[in-house]
Amino acid sequence: MASKRDYYEVLGIQRTASADDIKKAYRKLALQFHPDRNPNNKEAEEKFKEATEAYEVLSDQPKRQRYDQFGHQGMRGGQDFHQYSNFNDIFSQFGDIFGGSIFDEMFGGQQSRRGRAQGEPGSDLRIRLKLTLEEIASGVEKKIKIKKWKTCGTCSGSGAKHGSSKQTCPQCNGTGELRQVSRSMFGQFVNITSCAYCGGTGQVIREKCASCDGDGREQGETTIKINVPAGVSEGQYMTMQGQGNAGRRGGPAGDVIVEFVEEKHDQFVRNGDDVIFSALISFPDAVLGTDLEVPTLTGKAKIRIDPGTMPGKMLRLKEKGLPRLNSYGRGDQLVRIQVWIPPKVSSKEKELLKELAGCDHINPTDDEKKRSLFDKMKNVFS
């Protein structure tokens, strides 16, 4: 491991520097090498950590005396800033420098210490929206009614009585937070909690709105419009920002999260962007061939059944499936051929079938039986 630089050298100060000199030097370096100003810069990150470690020792008088006497050897067993998982851990140890200062305003790493500009944010709403395959194929606009918290129409969400206004919270002086600073042999610790008196907003209401009792919102019903893009799938969702529950006392509204649910179709089965349709034909049509009209998601289509078509064969209708979401083209429609075997036949039909059974090409040969068994086994293990 490389030897550490002298802490005074790291901060660029003399050994006789005062506590204010140490703080000013560290603040300058921290602002210069902060990761938000130097993204993906490992060198700046290491310098930031190095300066922070130096400040942690030199700003604490007992540690500084031990360091002056024994150097880095005297710091063994102490805190190593390379063990922190993120920079928020470091900031929590130096709230007296960064908290409530331009450091928070310049970088978005921590919540502003000046209270919330608005009240408490509203919660999200989750909706399960059922869609048919036809609606998924073309895309659809849905209008649904939902019950939610809406902004109070009397006070416009402020929570205050008409003609009155909010006042700065006397407990937190408008910051929305309460701080408790304690010192120990390991350094300074800052415990920050949300102000219970104002609910973390930094403001209090002396005269509440009679309609919402100071909450700034009321229960209501509204109709939302959902534009479902073509090609969505079961379990996918879309977020409608700001359409959820209104926030308390003017806080921003939450979102509506729409989860898509596919209704079971009575004719089609979805397989990705493809759809599968099972076509039931008669034995003579399978042997002789025929033209068959089948349904699709957008209407009807004709398909040719060749003579000698075997049960289970898949025929393909190009681009008759579902659109590819956020892309070009469509899937296909697959037509699975199934041959209908009548459960009952008349006496005349039975005689005809017996006569037909004696023909050379009606019964499978031994090779065809073996091939059929092999195909079935292959399908089992594939």
Protein Blocks (a to p, Z undefined) as FASTA:
>chain_A
ZZdddfklmnopafkbcfklmmmmmmmmmmmmgmklmghilklmmmmmmmmmmmmmmmpm
klmmmmmmnommlmgoiacfklpfbfklmmmmmmmmmgopaklmmpckbccfebpfbdcd
dddddddddddfklmmnopadddddddddddfklnonopaehiacdddfklnonopacdd
dddfkbccddddddfklnonopacfbdcfklnonopacddddddddddehiaehiacdde
hiaccdeehiacddddddddddddfkbccehjbccddddddfklmmnopadddddfkbcc
dddddehiaehiacddehiaccdehiecjddddddddddddfbdcfklmmmmmmmmmpmk
lpccfklmmmmmmmmmmmmmZZ
